[in-house]
Amino acid sequence: MSTWTTLKGEIRAEIEEAAASVFTDAQLLSWFNQGQQDWCRRTNILSAEEYRSTVANQETYTLPDYTTDITSVWYKEYALSRVKYADIATLTDTGTPYAYAMHDDALHIFPIPDVAATLTLLRTYDPDPIVSGSDTTLFDTADEGAIKAFVKANCNEQIGDFTAATYFRTYYENMLRERIWSKTTIEDIGCNEAGAVW
């Protein structure tokens, strides 16, 4: 969980360009934001539980900013099944919801709830883009290292050093596979990353 100032300094040291000459700070920042977005979308590493109140006779609910997917939804204590939006788009029945769909950055539930109740969402999301030097990432050192490799791959592609670009891109992809594998394994055996069984 480093600041952008720290990460930018590390990247500049690693590409041996202490001051901007070939790569502007804005380029490095843009590539870092692209890298952290790609990392999150491919690993689903950032997730949160959100609570919403339903409104009687309202089908559609806006999603929090930067939501990439809804992995599960509960209405009161009932888990809803995920369906295709086309399957519920024209339906107008009301009652206790049993299904949900995502469409146009919104959550749609069906049947349309006939009473106010608690809606619980488990969502994955992208981090806020980094915009200033004091902004901090949400990642550990290993994840930050992989995202820095993403930046360095872009740097090397821009200057035509495709051997180095391939090296850093391969490193990034290998770290990505390792992160996905470790996350899957942790979830499969039912423990958190510290090894505590739940």
Sequence and secondary structure as in RCSB ss.txt:
>XXXX:A:sequence
MSTWTTLKGEIRAEIEEAAASVFTDAQLLSWFNQGQQDWCRRTNILSAEEYRSTVANQETYTLPDYTTDITSVWY
KEYALSRVKYADIATLTDTGTPYAYAMHDDALHIFPIPDVAATLTLLRTYDPDPIVSGSDTTLFDTADEGAIKAF
VKANCNEQIGDFTAATYFRTYYENMLRERIWSKTTIEDIGCNEAGAVW
>XXXX:A:secstr
  BHHHHHHHHHHHTT SSSSSS HHHHHHHHHHHHHHHHHHH   EEEEEEE  TT  EEE  TTEEEEEEEEE
TTEE EE  HHHHTT   EES  EEEEETTEEEEESEESS  EEEEEEEE      STT B S  HHHHHHHHHH
HHHHHHHHTT HHHHHHHHHHHHHHHHHHHHHHHHHHHHTB TT  B 
